[in-house]
Amino acid sequence: MSAGAKIATVTLNPAIDQTIQIPNFAMGEVNRVASEQSDAGGKGVNVASFLAQFGHKIAVTGFLGKDNAHPFEQLFGRLNIDDRFVRLAGATRVNIKIVDPDKQEITDINAPGLTNCAEGLAALEEAIDQLAANGTEQFVLAGSLPAGLPQTIYRDLTNHLKGLGKEVILDASGPSFAAALDAGPDIIKPNVDELSELVGRNLKSHEEIITAARAVTGGRVGVIVVSMGADGALFITEEDVLHAMPKGAVVKSTVGAGDAMVAGILHSRSEGLPLADLARLATGFSLGALGEIGPHLPAQEVIKAFAADVVIEKL
């Protein structure tokens, strides 16, 4: 058990990601699978595994179904991740990703998840408090919510952790994301579609995105990172706005790309990097994930090479 974990991720609705490659995938017809693989995933699980690959001591918690916990336990054991997940009756959901390499299209089929997580809330809160008491300083709250949990859970956890003097990184969407902004997480990473949904209109220009990001956070969030797909990402603080633009991304799968960026942000902060270097390296992490099938990263040297090619523009 890695008792010295400084970072913990909370994944309330993890998933086993089954990635299926089908060249020229056709709806409504018989399709032949070229390859398939299954990976223990979910946003917080992916962030944890990426950070573990970069040498960080990581803890994970959230809810897992007892019936198919083995892939997660294998992953945590292999990467020496401190497993504090609450086990519940039933099976963790399986999400299907259909990757068409010829058309360069990815189709996501996401299952809803466990329906009995409310029964484990007290145990989850205890696990989080134990991690906080044992020296964990940063908590990543990431992903969708399973049925039966209140949309205010990220807000409540953020308030609780901030009250304990901890740093909170939030990567969520929809009502749970909107509610949590009032608690002032330290870092958020919406994509442009999630931010557009929050403000109720399509955000197109960088100026519109920056204005909206600052308006919805009201000065309560220290670092706002808005990912914009092929247009890179905006890194927004009270003083600065940087546009990180990648060069020539090779997209094999989008699974885990946003989670890789969160991991890159945390790794960069642990290294004490200034905002421009943080933006480069976080984008490099994301590019690394895009080039892999499933939630995986290439070697550190590859990620650093990607980062070196990222163009940073001060806005």
Rosetta blueprint (number, residue, H / E / L):
1 M L
2 S L
3 A L
4 G L
5 A L
6 K L
7 I E
8 A E
9 T E
10 V E
11 T E
12 L L
13 N L
14 P L
15 A E
16 I E
17 D E
18 Q E
19 T E
20 I E
21 Q E
22 I L
23 P L
24 N L
25 F L
26 A L
27 M L
28 G L
29 E L
30 V L
31 N L
32 R L
33 V L
34 A L
35 S E
36 E E
37 Q E
38 S E
39 D E
40 A E
41 G E
42 G L
43 K H
44 G H
45 V H
46 N H
47 V H
48 A H
49 S H
50 F H
51 L H
52 A H
53 Q H
54 F L
55 G L
56 H L
57 K L
58 I E
59 A E
60 V E
61 T E
62 G E
63 F E
64 L E
65 G E
66 K H
67 D H
68 N H
69 A L
70 H H
71 P H
72 F H
73 E H
74 Q H
75 L H
76 F H
77 G H
78 R H
79 L L
80 N L
81 I L
82 D E
83 D E
84 R L
85 F L
86 V E
87 R E
88 L E
89 A L
90 G L
91 A L
92 T L
93 R L
94 V E
95 N E
96 I E
97 K E
98 I E
99 V E
100 D E
101 P L
102 D L
103 K L
104 Q L
105 E E
106 I E
107 T E
108 D E
109 I E
110 N L
111 A L
112 P L
113 G L
114 L L
115 T L
116 N L
117 C H
118 A H
119 E H
120 G H
121 L H
122 A H
123 A H
124 L H
125 E H
126 E H
127 A H
128 I H
129 D H
130 Q H
131 L H
132 A H
133 A H
134 N L
135 G L
136 T L
137 E L
138 Q E
139 F E
140 V E
141 L E
142 A E
143 G L
144 S L
145 L L
146 P L
147 A L
148 G L
149 L L
150 P L
151 Q L
152 T L
153 I H
154 Y H
155 R H
156 D H
157 L H
158 T H
159 N H
160 H H
161 L H
162 K H
163 G H
164 L L
165 G L
166 K L
167 E E
168 V E
169 I E
170 L E
171 D E
172 A L
173 S L
174 G H
175 P H
176 S H
177 F H
178 A H
179 A H
180 A H
181 L H
182 D L
183 A L
184 G L
185 P L
186 D L
187 I E
188 I E
189 K L
190 P L
191 N E
192 V H
193 D H
194 E H
195 L H
196 S H
197 E H
198 L H
199 V H
200 G L
201 R L
202 N L
203 L L
204 K L
205 S L
206 H H
207 E H
208 E H
209 I H
210 I H
211 T H
212 A H
213 A H
214 R H
215 A H
216 V H
217 T H
218 G L
219 G L
220 R L
221 V L
222 G L
223 V E
224 I E
225 V E
226 V E
227 S E
228 M L
229 G H
230 A H
231 D H
232 G L
233 A E
234 L E
235 F E
236 I E
237 T L
238 E L
239 E L
240 D L
241 V E
242 L E
243 H E
244 A E
245 M E
246 P L
247 K L
248 G L
249 A L
250 V L
251 V L
252 K L
253 S L
254 T L
255 V L
256 G L
257 A H
258 G H
259 D H
260 A H
261 M H
262 V H
263 A H
264 G H
265 I H
266 L H
267 H H
268 S H
269 R H
270 S H
271 E L
272 G L
273 L L
274 P L
275 L H
276 A H
277 D H
278 L H
279 A H
280 R H
281 L H
282 A H
283 T H
284 G H
285 F H
286 S H
287 L H
288 G H
289 A H
290 L H
291 G L
292 E L
293 I L
294 G L
295 P L
296 H L
297 L L
298 P L
299 A L
300 Q H
301 E H
302 V H
303 I H
304 K H
305 A H
306 F H
307 A H
308 A H
309 D L
310 V L
311 V E
312 I E
313 E E
314 K E
315 L L
